[in-house]
């Protein structure tokens, strides 16, 4: 009946238009209101929601292959007539309609829900369309897009292992060798307990949570125990994966000599060991310039007021020993002249021991000359340092085992030249020579000088 009524109405309109030579699509029902023919049509439109929706388009973003992400769209009839025989389809690889394909009629002011899933089976960009169709109604589409990814974001790294350190000095800031973060393709959370960490050797150690990316390096840091043979642990957790950095203090070995170098007033003997100290250089009555040290104060050398200090050679054992100290360079590596800048030396080419830097070539040397004068042990390596930064050096030797080693901030140096094969059965005998801390070529500040 409704269609017959519309046809009769249309014929009436045509007749009226023919008589008046005007094309009028409305007719009056006698009540003063006019209904236009174009107002008796259905009008369908799409709508959606969420961050992926824009006008007649939806972006699913990146989704793992083999997964399904479902989205709901709505078809609304905002016209004044029923939309008949409405059907929906979805096209494009990776997209699937999981609601009904046929809605039948949609009355004026009514809606129907269309559900579409993005289900990529392979990696790469995908595109498609959600369509509705109905007789005599222009078809409108929702453009669909998304990207399939294999594996998806992974914030769980591969296992990592910090190298533990043993025999470290008491109450000393200990820094681990770096580990490299691998096995992630998105940022991962990093936390620490029992210490601090830095990223990419920045030197800025923090205790708060942060994030790291693949390829970043991480170091752990803590202060060693104040007791011998005691471990301190720092746990670093990255993306749920943890490892513990442990330092264990030296045990059973008492310091033969320890000097905190806290004051510029001239000491008579060392803080530990009662070893006499003789000053050379500097202003009369002073030991050098007092600066802020690693622990408390430290003593500094400079180009105008150099100072160094003599000790009897008997404080050092030729057979086995260890020297532990903190150093702050005045100039960065790769700068300055080729002058040797000794940490300590007895200035002998026979029966001698020395450790020094050559700033211009970024080199570090640890040398022991034996009593024959013809053979010597040379531990040489490149060393990069910044000006104004405190570094912890540990230097050890063992004549019986024929070994020498050097560490900076707890990490062993890799030598570029090592003459250990020349170790002689004849031990050095440097007892007759004085041992010197510092040099006429200033290196910077020195603190916490200990001999074991």
FIDREN-536270 format. One line per field, with one value per residue (C-alpha): residue number from 1; x, y, z. Coordinates in steps of 0.05 Angstrom, whole numbers, plus 5000, padded with zeros to 4 digits. Each point is the difference from the previous one (the first is absolute). Layout:
N
k <- [NUM/...]
xx <- [X/...]
yy <- [Y/...]
zz <- [Z/...]
***
This chain:
452
k <- [1/2/3/4/5/6/7/8/9/10/11/12/13/14/15/16/17/18/19/20/21/22/23/24/25/26/27/28/29/30/31/32/33/34/35/36/37/38/39/40/41/42/43/44/45/46/47/48/49/50/51/52/53/54/55/56/57/58/59/60/61/62/63/64/65/66/67/68/69/70/71/72/73/74/75/76/77/78/79/80/81/82/83/84/85/86/87/88/89/90/91/92/93/94/95/96/97/98/99/100/101/102/103/104/105/106/107/108/109/110/111/112/113/114/115/116/117/118/119/120/121/122/123/124/125/126/127/128/129/130/131/132/133/134/135/136/137/138/139/140/141/142/143/144/145/146/147/148/149/150/151/152/153/154/155/156/157/158/159/160/161/162/163/164/165/166/167/168/169/170/171/172/173/174/175/176/177/178/179/180/181/182/183/184/185/186/187/188/189/190/191/192/193/194/195/196/197/198/199/200/201/202/203/204/205/206/207/208/209/210/211/212/213/214/215/216/217/218/219/220/221/222/223/224/225/226/227/228/229/230/231/232/233/234/235/236/237/238/239/240/241/242/243/244/245/246/247/248/249/250/251/252/253/254/255/256/257/258/259/260/261/262/263/264/265/266/267/268/269/270/271/272/273/274/275/276/277/278/279/280/281/282/283/284/285/286/287/288/289/290/291/292/293/294/295/296/297/298/299/300/301/302/303/304/305/306/307/308/309/310/311/312/313/314/315/316/317/318/319/320/321/322/323/324/325/326/327/328/329/330/331/332/333/334/335/336/337/338/339/340/341/342/343/344/345/346/347/348/349/350/351/352/353/354/355/356/357/358/359/360/361/362/363/364/365/366/367/368/369/370/371/372/373/374/375/376/377/378/379/380/381/382/383/384/385/386/387/388/389/390/391/392/393/394/395/396/397/398/399/400/401/402/403/404/405/406/407/408/409/410/411/412/413/414/415/416/417/418/419/420/421/422/423/424/425/426/427/428/429/430/431/432/433/434/435/436/437/438/439/440/441/442/443/444/445/446/447/448/449/450/451/452]
xx <- [5000/5056/5032/4932/4989/5068/4987/4932/5031/5055/4949/4961/5063/5017/4930/5003/5068/4976/4942/5043/5063/5038/5034/4974/5018/4954/4926/4953/4957/4953/5030/5049/5060/5035/5039/5053/5012/5075/4985/4968/5067/5045/5070/5054/5067/5058/5027/5055/5039/5070/5068/5001/4936/4997/4945/4983/5068/5029/5074/5014/5073/5053/4974/5035/4990/4953/4960/4930/4981/4926/4968/4927/4969/4929/4954/4948/4938/4989/4950/4923/4988/5020/5064/4982/5043/5063/5060/5073/5066/5073/5057/5075/5052/5002/4930/4939/4926/4978/4929/4942/5007/4926/4960/4936/4964/5025/4944/5007/5041/5024/5071/5035/5067/5055/5058/5066/5063/5072/5035/5067/5031/5064/5042/4991/4949/4928/4941/4927/4928/4936/4940/4925/4953/4925/4955/5000/5048/5069/5052/5049/5063/5044/5073/5036/5075/5050/5069/5018/5063/5037/5014/4974/5033/5047/5024/5030/5076/5047/5034/5058/5056/5041/5071/5009/5062/5041/5055/4974/5020/4958/4947/5015/4953/5000/4975/4986/5022/4942/4950/4964/4925/4978/4937/4949/4968/4965/5020/5006/4995/5064/5001/5055/5004/5061/5037/4994/5008/5019/4984/5051/5056/4971/5031/4933/4980/4927/4958/4932/4965/5012/4999/5052/5000/5035/5074/5004/5054/4987/5049/4984/5033/5002/5046/5039/4995/5040/5018/5049/4976/4929/4955/4955/4946/4964/4942/4983/4934/4985/4933/4991/5069/5049/5073/5040/5065/5042/5064/5038/5051/5071/5009/5058/5046/5014/5023/5074/4992/4938/4997/4934/5034/4948/5042/5055/5034/5063/4991/5056/4976/4945/4931/5012/5067/5039/5039/5040/4982/5047/4972/5034/4978/4941/4996/5039/4956/4948/4988/4968/4930/4942/4941/4936/5020/4968/4994/5004/5057/5058/5066/5010/5060/5001/5048/5019/5000/5020/5012/5022/5014/5056/4991/5052/5004/4992/4926/4992/5009/5038/4968/4926/4961/4942/4994/4930/4987/4951/5020/4967/5034/5007/4997/4963/5034/5024/5023/5062/5073/5036/5027/4994/4952/5016/4952/5060/5072/5068/5033/5047/5012/5025/4964/4944/4925/4957/4930/4987/4957/5018/4941/5015/4997/4946/5047/5008/5064/5013/5073/5045/5075/5038/5068/5037/4979/4994/4931/4936/4926/4959/4925/4977/4930/4960/4956/4947/4986/4963/5026/4971/4974/5024/5027/5018/5064/5023/5069/5025/5062/5022/5071/4991/4940/5031/4937/4981/4933/4967/4928/4962/4935/5003/5005/5064/5038/5012/5073/5025/5072/5020/5071/4983/5039/5063/4986/5067/5015/5041/4953/5006/5033/4975/5005/5061/4963/4948/4930/4964/4926/4987/5048/5028/4952/4933/4946/4944/4973/5017/4960/4997/5069/5005/5055/4985]
yy <- [5000/5049/4991/5009/5064/5027/4985/5035/5059/5004/4999/5056/5041/4989/5021/5063/5016/4992/5048/5052/4990/4995/4938/5000/4938/5017/4993/5032/4958/5058/5011/5051/4952/4978/4934/4999/4936/5002/4999/4931/4967/4959/5028/4953/5019/4968/5017/4972/5014/4993/5029/4964/5032/5059/5018/4936/4969/4957/4986/4937/5016/4945/4932/4934/4949/4944/5045/5031/5072/5015/5068/5021/5048/5026/5012/5053/5015/5075/5006/5001/4933/4928/4974/4933/4938/5028/4955/5007/4972/5007/4996/5000/4949/4993/5029/4959/5015/4963/5029/4983/5018/5015/5048/5003/5065/5058/5046/5076/5019/4929/4971/4935/4977/4975/4962/4994/4963/5014/4933/5006/4933/5031/5061/5064/5055/4978/5039/4986/5027/4989/5013/5003/4993/5011/5011/5071/5025/5024/4953/5028/4966/4999/4996/4948/4998/4967/4969/4929/4991/4936/4989/5068/5047/4962/5034/4937/5001/4942/4978/5044/4989/5050/4980/4996/5030/4972/5028/5071/5055/5013/5055/5017/5018/4939/5003/4939/4986/5017/4950/5011/4995/4953/4962/5057/5042/5051/5038/4959/5023/4998/5000/4990/4979/5005/5050/5043/4994/5042/4992/5003/5016/5070/5004/5023/4944/4999/4958/5015/4959/5016/4969/4970/4981/4945/5013/5043/4982/4999/5003/4986/5037/4996/5014/4939/4974/5031/4930/4950/4940/5029/5003/5056/4984/5045/4970/5030/4981/5014/4981/4947/4969/5010/4989/5017/5037/4980/5029/4966/5037/4977/4952/4981/5052/5060/5065/5013/5073/5044/5075/5036/5064/5042/5061/5044/5000/4959/4930/4964/4930/4966/4990/4924/4966/5057/5010/5065/5049/5053/5058/5032/5062/5045/5059/4994/4971/4973/4934/5027/5026/4970/4982/4961/4927/4933/4992/5066/5042/4983/5032/5032/5015/5055/5032/5057/4962/4928/4956/4928/4956/4950/4934/4948/4944/4948/5014/4963/4924/4977/4931/5020/5063/5045/5076/5030/5075/5051/5050/5061/5025/5075/4989/4950/4943/5017/5070/5032/4982/4933/5010/4941/5014/4948/4975/4971/4981/4988/5027/4940/4962/4943/4974/5048/5008/5054/5015/5060/5032/5034/5045/5018/4927/4978/4947/4967/4963/4954/4977/4959/4996/4940/5000/4983/5064/4965/4970/5033/4989/5051/5005/5050/5019/5056/5036/5052/5049/5065/5061/5011/4929/4954/4931/4941/4962/4933/4974/4931/4957/4930/4980/4926/4994/5048/5042/5074/5032/5068/5020/5065/5007/4925/4981/4965/5034/4962/5010/5021/4983/4954/4977/4948/4947/5036/4989/4982/4948/5055/5044/5075/5031/5071/5004/5044/5052/5050/4994/5062/5018/5054/5034/5065/4992/5010/4950/5032/4978/4936/4969/4939/4971/4928/4947/4927]
zz <- [5000/5017/4932/4965/5040/4980/4926/5002/5036/4948/4943/5034/5006/4927/4980/5041/4973/4928/5010/5035/4957/5067/5031/5071/5043/5058/5013/5049/5046/5018/5068/4976/5001/4938/4996/4946/4961/5014/5075/4993/4986/5047/5015/5025/5031/5036/5069/5043/5064/5029/4983/4933/4973/4953/4950/4963/5017/5054/5015/5042/5009/5009/5021/5010/4945/5020/5047/4992/5016/4996/4987/5000/4949/4997/4940/5015/4959/5010/4943/5003/4967/5010/4967/4972/4988/5031/4995/5022/4973/5019/4949/5005/5025/5075/5014/5018/5013/5062/5006/4954/4927/4989/5043/4959/5013/5043/5021/5004/5061/5012/5000/4986/5028/4953/5030/4963/5022/4979/4997/4964/4982/4972/5016/4961/4985/4986/4972/4985/5005/5040/4954/5005/4941/4992/4938/4974/5056/4984/5031/5051/5025/5061/4979/5043/5012/5047/5003/5017/5041/5018/5073/5022/5050/5046/5064/5032/4988/4993/5064/5021/5050/5039/5015/5075/5032/5058/5042/4995/5048/5061/5000/4927/4943/4954/4928/4959/4929/4952/4974/4933/4995/4944/4979/5004/4946/5045/5062/5063/5073/5042/5076/5052/5073/5045/4957/4938/4924/4940/4926/4944/5049/5011/5070/5027/5048/5023/5046/4969/4946/4927/4931/4954/4927/4961/4995/5062/5051/5075/5059/5072/5058/5076/5058/5023/5070/5056/5025/4970/4960/4996/4939/4978/4949/4949/4961/4932/4968/4927/4971/5054/4991/5058/5017/5062/5000/5060/5028/5056/5040/5009/5057/5044/4972/5043/4970/5008/4984/4997/4992/4994/4977/5035/5020/4973/5068/4995/5028/5036/4985/4961/5030/4999/5007/5032/4936/4998/4945/4972/4960/4940/4963/5012/5047/5064/5055/4953/4964/4938/4985/5040/4955/5008/4996/4989/5075/5037/4975/4952/4980/4933/4957/4949/4952/5048/5066/4988/5060/5007/5059/5016/5036/5018/4948/5055/5002/4934/4994/4938/5002/5000/5013/4983/4995/5005/4988/4972/4947/4968/4937/4986/4925/4957/4964/4930/5021/5027/4988/4999/5070/5047/5056/5054/5052/5036/4983/5029/4937/4991/4936/5043/5060/4984/5000/4967/4977/4957/4945/4935/4988/4928/4978/5050/5026/5068/5021/5059/5000/5045/4985/5027/5034/4936/4967/4933/5008/5023/5004/4962/5006/4948/4979/4971/5051/4987/5057/5010/5036/5069/5010/5056/4978/5044/4980/5027/4981/5021/4988/5019/4983/5016/4953/4950/4997/5000/4994/4998/5010/4994/5038/5013/4927/4976/4944/4936/4985/4932/5020/5056/5013/5053/4961/5022/5074/5032/5053/5033/5040/4999/5060/5007/5075/4994/4959/5022/4973/4976/4996/4947/4953/4976/4941/5034/4988/5041/5068/5039/5056/5045/4984/5028/4994/5017]
***
